[in-house]
């Protein structure tokens, strides 16, 4: 995913959380996941080399790498 594509994707999402470890965004407009092309629920950008995510529900996940950071797209089954 190129920088221009990533910036366009982020601009289409609603910011939810931004801290040292992660940035998270909610997909409120049914944007397609770049990995599976289905609408996703949330996008999480992991900023640290090691990051732990606590999930409170079962989710399907798609991933990619952008600018050296892992990007996770969540899909509620």
N, C-alpha and C positions, 0 to 999 in steps of 0.2 A: 504494500500500500504506500503510495507516494505521499509526500508532505502535503501537496495540494488537495489530494483526495481525503487525507486525514483531517485537514483543517475544515474542509467542506462538510465532512461527516460530523465533526464536533459542533459546528455552527448550527446543525439541524437538531441537536439534542438539548435536553434541559439539564444544566449542571445540578448535581445533588450533594457531592462531598468533594473536598479538596484538602488534603493534608500531606505530610512528608512522604507517606507510604503509597497513597493511591489518589486518583481522581476518578470520580464516578459520575455517570450521566444517565438519565432516563430517556428512553426512546418514546416520546409522546406522539410522534407523527408517523409511526409504522415504517421507518427507514429500513431497508433491506440489509441484512448482515453480509459483510463482504466475503465471508467464508462459505455460507450455505445459501445465501440469497433469500432467506426467509426473514420476516420482521423479527427483531430481537427486543428484549425488554430493557436491559441495561447494558452499558459498556463500562468496564473498569480498566483503567490504565494503571499498571503496577510500576511505581517509580523506583523501588529498591530492588537490589539483586535477589533478596529473599523477602517474600511477603506472604503472610498468612491471611486467608480470608475465612471468616466464620459465616457459613451459609445456614440460614434458618429454614430452608425448604429445598426440596429436590429440584435441581435445574439441569438442563442440557447446556453444555458449554461449547463455544467455538473460540478459537484463539488465533492471534496473529502477532507479529512483532512490528513495532513502529519505533524508529529512532532509538533502537536498543532496549525498548521497554515492551514487556508482555502486555497485550491488550486482550481482554476477555469479553466475549459477548454472551449474555445469559438469555436462555430461552426457557420459559415455564412450560413443562410438558402438558 
